[in-house]
Amino acid sequence: MSMVEEFKKFIMRGNVLDMAVGIIIGAAFGKIVTSFVNDVLMPPIGLILGHVDFSNLFINLSGTPAATLAEAKAAGLPVIAYGSFLNAVIDFLIVAFAIFMLIKQVNRIMPKKEEEPAKEPRLCPYCKTEIPDEATKCPHCTSEL
């Protein structure tokens, strides 16, 4: 089988296609959540907290003054952009909660597979230790079975 045929067979498997669709939808959902956090959720929170723009919160690690994060980055100053980090954490929490709710609903809808009842272990009639079904001698006491 040539590598092209093998690759085609791999790609056409159902779970690979499902995974690709999931990644594409997940990326689009991530962009929606990022926009929601940056453009809808954080501005009112910043307004309530006294006109704070979370995306512009940073710690300047150099001695050179910079008024905004964009100004500091343009000057090449070392900064810790903790406001952007807070936005990313909120993005993650929203996406994780949405995935949790999705999985919870899928698990509720999908039928549960019935587990086979566990077989009673086969015991040696002499020493009462568990032995494999296909054994002809007890591995513990070496009795003939």
Rosetta constraint file for C-alpha pairs under 8 A:
AtomPair CA 1 CA 5 HARMONIC 6.35 0.50
AtomPair CA 1 CA 6 HARMONIC 6.46 0.50
AtomPair CA 2 CA 6 HARMONIC 6.20 0.50
AtomPair CA 3 CA 7 HARMONIC 5.99 0.50
AtomPair CA 4 CA 8 HARMONIC 6.09 0.50
AtomPair CA 5 CA 9 HARMONIC 6.15 0.50
AtomPair CA 6 CA 10 HARMONIC 6.20 0.50
AtomPair CA 7 CA 11 HARMONIC 6.12 0.50
AtomPair CA 8 CA 12 HARMONIC 6.12 0.50
AtomPair CA 9 CA 13 HARMONIC 6.58 0.50
AtomPair CA 10 CA 16 HARMONIC 7.58 0.50
AtomPair CA 11 CA 16 HARMONIC 6.08 0.50
AtomPair CA 11 CA 17 HARMONIC 6.92 0.50
AtomPair CA 12 CA 16 HARMONIC 7.10 0.50
AtomPair CA 12 CA 17 HARMONIC 6.82 0.50
AtomPair CA 13 CA 17 HARMONIC 6.67 0.50
AtomPair CA 14 CA 18 HARMONIC 6.18 0.50
AtomPair CA 15 CA 19 HARMONIC 6.00 0.50
AtomPair CA 16 CA 20 HARMONIC 6.20 0.50
AtomPair CA 17 CA 21 HARMONIC 6.24 0.50
AtomPair CA 18 CA 22 HARMONIC 6.12 0.50
AtomPair CA 19 CA 23 HARMONIC 6.16 0.50
AtomPair CA 20 CA 24 HARMONIC 6.28 0.50
AtomPair CA 21 CA 25 HARMONIC 6.13 0.50
AtomPair CA 22 CA 26 HARMONIC 5.83 0.50
AtomPair CA 23 CA 27 HARMONIC 6.07 0.50
AtomPair CA 24 CA 28 HARMONIC 6.36 0.50
AtomPair CA 25 CA 29 HARMONIC 6.03 0.50
AtomPair CA 26 CA 30 HARMONIC 5.98 0.50
AtomPair CA 27 CA 31 HARMONIC 6.41 0.50
AtomPair CA 28 CA 32 HARMONIC 6.43 0.50
AtomPair CA 29 CA 33 HARMONIC 6.19 0.50
AtomPair CA 30 CA 34 HARMONIC 6.07 0.50
AtomPair CA 30 CA 91 HARMONIC 7.74 0.50
AtomPair CA 30 CA 95 HARMONIC 6.98 0.50
AtomPair CA 31 CA 35 HARMONIC 6.15 0.50
AtomPair CA 32 CA 36 HARMONIC 6.09 0.50
AtomPair CA 33 CA 37 HARMONIC 6.11 0.50
AtomPair CA 33 CA 91 HARMONIC 6.11 0.50
AtomPair CA 33 CA 94 HARMONIC 7.20 0.50
AtomPair CA 33 CA 95 HARMONIC 7.08 0.50
AtomPair CA 34 CA 38 HARMONIC 6.03 0.50
AtomPair CA 34 CA 88 HARMONIC 7.80 0.50
AtomPair CA 34 CA 91 HARMONIC 5.77 0.50
AtomPair CA 35 CA 39 HARMONIC 5.45 0.50
AtomPair CA 35 CA 40 HARMONIC 7.31 0.50
AtomPair CA 36 CA 40 HARMONIC 5.00 0.50
AtomPair CA 36 CA 41 HARMONIC 6.13 0.50
AtomPair CA 37 CA 41 HARMONIC 4.81 0.50
AtomPair CA 37 CA 42 HARMONIC 5.78 0.50
AtomPair CA 37 CA 87 HARMONIC 6.72 0.50
AtomPair CA 37 CA 90 HARMONIC 7.11 0.50
AtomPair CA 37 CA 91 HARMONIC 6.44 0.50
AtomPair CA 38 CA 42 HARMONIC 5.68 0.50
AtomPair CA 38 CA 43 HARMONIC 7.28 0.50
AtomPair CA 38 CA 55 HARMONIC 7.79 0.50
AtomPair CA 38 CA 87 HARMONIC 6.92 0.50
AtomPair CA 39 CA 43 HARMONIC 6.59 0.50
AtomPair CA 40 CA 44 HARMONIC 7.38 0.50
AtomPair CA 41 CA 45 HARMONIC 6.71 0.50
AtomPair CA 42 CA 46 HARMONIC 5.91 0.50
AtomPair CA 42 CA 53 HARMONIC 7.88 0.50
AtomPair CA 42 CA 54 HARMONIC 7.09 0.50
AtomPair CA 42 CA 87 HARMONIC 7.94 0.50
AtomPair CA 43 CA 47 HARMONIC 6.10 0.50
AtomPair CA 43 CA 52 HARMONIC 8.00 0.50
AtomPair CA 43 CA 53 HARMONIC 6.95 0.50
AtomPair CA 44 CA 48 HARMONIC 6.15 0.50
AtomPair CA 45 CA 49 HARMONIC 6.22 0.50
AtomPair CA 46 CA 50 HARMONIC 6.34 0.50
AtomPair CA 46 CA 51 HARMONIC 5.25 0.50
AtomPair CA 46 CA 52 HARMONIC 4.34 0.50
AtomPair CA 46 CA 53 HARMONIC 5.76 0.50
AtomPair CA 46 CA 54 HARMONIC 6.76 0.50
AtomPair CA 47 CA 51 HARMONIC 4.29 0.50
AtomPair CA 47 CA 52 HARMONIC 6.24 0.50
AtomPair CA 53 CA 57 HARMONIC 6.81 0.50
AtomPair CA 54 CA 83 HARMONIC 4.60 0.50
AtomPair CA 54 CA 84 HARMONIC 6.85 0.50
AtomPair CA 54 CA 86 HARMONIC 7.54 0.50
AtomPair CA 54 CA 87 HARMONIC 7.36 0.50
AtomPair CA 55 CA 81 HARMONIC 7.98 0.50
AtomPair CA 55 CA 83 HARMONIC 4.77 0.50
AtomPair CA 55 CA 84 HARMONIC 4.91 0.50
AtomPair CA 55 CA 87 HARMONIC 7.12 0.50
AtomPair CA 56 CA 68 HARMONIC 6.34 0.50
AtomPair CA 56 CA 69 HARMONIC 5.47 0.50
AtomPair CA 56 CA 70 HARMONIC 7.94 0.50
AtomPair CA 56 CA 81 HARMONIC 7.58 0.50
AtomPair CA 56 CA 83 HARMONIC 6.09 0.50
AtomPair CA 56 CA 84 HARMONIC 7.38 0.50
AtomPair CA 57 CA 69 HARMONIC 7.15 0.50
AtomPair CA 57 CA 81 HARMONIC 6.19 0.50
AtomPair CA 57 CA 82 HARMONIC 6.10 0.50
AtomPair CA 57 CA 83 HARMONIC 4.49 0.50
AtomPair CA 57 CA 84 HARMONIC 7.39 0.50
AtomPair CA 58 CA 69 HARMONIC 6.46 0.50
AtomPair CA 58 CA 79 HARMONIC 6.40 0.50
AtomPair CA 58 CA 80 HARMONIC 5.41 0.50
AtomPair CA 58 CA 81 HARMONIC 4.29 0.50
AtomPair CA 58 CA 82 HARMONIC 5.53 0.50
AtomPair CA 58 CA 83 HARMONIC 6.31 0.50
AtomPair CA 59 CA 79 HARMONIC 5.47 0.50
AtomPair CA 59 CA 80 HARMONIC 5.04 0.50
AtomPair CA 59 CA 81 HARMONIC 6.53 0.50
AtomPair CA 59 CA 82 HARMONIC 7.51 0.50
AtomPair CA 60 CA 65 HARMONIC 7.69 0.50
AtomPair CA 60 CA 66 HARMONIC 7.57 0.50
AtomPair CA 60 CA 72 HARMONIC 7.70 0.50
AtomPair CA 60 CA 77 HARMONIC 7.32 0.50
AtomPair CA 60 CA 78 HARMONIC 6.47 0.50
AtomPair CA 60 CA 79 HARMONIC 4.65 0.50
AtomPair CA 60 CA 80 HARMONIC 6.71 0.50
AtomPair CA 61 CA 77 HARMONIC 7.44 0.50
AtomPair CA 61 CA 78 HARMONIC 5.45 0.50
AtomPair CA 61 CA 79 HARMONIC 5.36 0.50
AtomPair CA 61 CA 80 HARMONIC 7.39 0.50
AtomPair CA 62 CA 77 HARMONIC 6.40 0.50
AtomPair CA 62 CA 78 HARMONIC 6.27 0.50
AtomPair CA 62 CA 79 HARMONIC 7.69 0.50
AtomPair CA 64 CA 77 HARMONIC 7.73 0.50
AtomPair CA 66 CA 71 HARMONIC 5.99 0.50
AtomPair CA 66 CA 72 HARMONIC 5.32 0.50
AtomPair CA 67 CA 71 HARMONIC 6.66 0.50
AtomPair CA 67 CA 72 HARMONIC 7.52 0.50
AtomPair CA 68 CA 72 HARMONIC 6.31 0.50
AtomPair CA 69 CA 73 HARMONIC 6.11 0.50
AtomPair CA 69 CA 81 HARMONIC 7.51 0.50
AtomPair CA 70 CA 74 HARMONIC 6.01 0.50
AtomPair CA 71 CA 75 HARMONIC 6.22 0.50
AtomPair CA 72 CA 76 HARMONIC 6.22 0.50
AtomPair CA 72 CA 77 HARMONIC 5.26 0.50
AtomPair CA 72 CA 78 HARMONIC 7.69 0.50
AtomPair CA 72 CA 79 HARMONIC 7.37 0.50
AtomPair CA 73 CA 77 HARMONIC 5.85 0.50
AtomPair CA 73 CA 78 HARMONIC 7.70 0.50
AtomPair CA 73 CA 79 HARMONIC 7.82 0.50
AtomPair CA 81 CA 85 HARMONIC 6.55 0.50
AtomPair CA 82 CA 86 HARMONIC 6.12 0.50
AtomPair CA 83 CA 87 HARMONIC 6.38 0.50
AtomPair CA 84 CA 88 HARMONIC 6.21 0.50
AtomPair CA 85 CA 89 HARMONIC 6.16 0.50
AtomPair CA 86 CA 90 HARMONIC 6.26 0.50
AtomPair CA 87 CA 91 HARMONIC 6.14 0.50
AtomPair CA 88 CA 92 HARMONIC 6.14 0.50
AtomPair CA 89 CA 93 HARMONIC 6.20 0.50
AtomPair CA 90 CA 94 HARMONIC 6.22 0.50
AtomPair CA 91 CA 95 HARMONIC 6.22 0.50
AtomPair CA 92 CA 96 HARMONIC 5.91 0.50
AtomPair CA 93 CA 97 HARMONIC 6.01 0.50
AtomPair CA 94 CA 98 HARMONIC 6.13 0.50
AtomPair CA 95 CA 99 HARMONIC 6.14 0.50
AtomPair CA 96 CA 100 HARMONIC 6.06 0.50
AtomPair CA 97 CA 101 HARMONIC 6.17 0.50
AtomPair CA 98 CA 102 HARMONIC 6.16 0.50
AtomPair CA 99 CA 103 HARMONIC 6.08 0.50
AtomPair CA 100 CA 104 HARMONIC 6.03 0.50
AtomPair CA 101 CA 105 HARMONIC 6.23 0.50
AtomPair CA 102 CA 106 HARMONIC 6.19 0.50
AtomPair CA 103 CA 107 HARMONIC 6.01 0.50
AtomPair CA 104 CA 108 HARMONIC 6.25 0.50
AtomPair CA 105 CA 109 HARMONIC 6.20 0.50
AtomPair CA 106 CA 110 HARMONIC 5.90 0.50
AtomPair CA 107 CA 111 HARMONIC 7.75 0.50
AtomPair CA 121 CA 130 HARMONIC 6.18 0.50
AtomPair CA 121 CA 131 HARMONIC 7.44 0.50
AtomPair CA 122 CA 130 HARMONIC 5.69 0.50
AtomPair CA 122 CA 131 HARMONIC 5.68 0.50
AtomPair CA 122 CA 132 HARMONIC 6.78 0.50
AtomPair CA 122 CA 133 HARMONIC 6.45 0.50
AtomPair CA 123 CA 128 HARMONIC 5.16 0.50
AtomPair CA 123 CA 129 HARMONIC 5.35 0.50
AtomPair CA 123 CA 130 HARMONIC 4.55 0.50
AtomPair CA 123 CA 131 HARMONIC 5.80 0.50
AtomPair CA 124 CA 128 HARMONIC 4.66 0.50
AtomPair CA 124 CA 129 HARMONIC 5.53 0.50
AtomPair CA 124 CA 130 HARMONIC 6.45 0.50
AtomPair CA 124 CA 131 HARMONIC 6.56 0.50
AtomPair CA 124 CA 138 HARMONIC 6.38 0.50
AtomPair CA 124 CA 145 HARMONIC 7.58 0.50
AtomPair CA 126 CA 141 HARMONIC 7.93 0.50
AtomPair CA 126 CA 143 HARMONIC 7.46 0.50
AtomPair CA 127 CA 140 HARMONIC 7.72 0.50
AtomPair CA 127 CA 141 HARMONIC 6.64 0.50
AtomPair CA 129 CA 140 HARMONIC 7.18 0.50
AtomPair CA 131 CA 135 HARMONIC 6.77 0.50
AtomPair CA 131 CA 138 HARMONIC 6.38 0.50
AtomPair CA 131 CA 139 HARMONIC 7.13 0.50
AtomPair CA 135 CA 145 HARMONIC 7.83 0.50
AtomPair CA 136 CA 144 HARMONIC 6.31 0.50
AtomPair CA 136 CA 145 HARMONIC 5.26 0.50
AtomPair CA 137 CA 142 HARMONIC 5.45 0.50
AtomPair CA 137 CA 143 HARMONIC 5.51 0.50
AtomPair CA 137 CA 144 HARMONIC 4.74 0.50
AtomPair CA 137 CA 145 HARMONIC 5.43 0.50
AtomPair CA 138 CA 142 HARMONIC 4.60 0.50
AtomPair CA 138 CA 143 HARMONIC 5.33 0.50
AtomPair CA 138 CA 144 HARMONIC 6.76 0.50
AtomPair CA 138 CA 145 HARMONIC 6.96 0.50
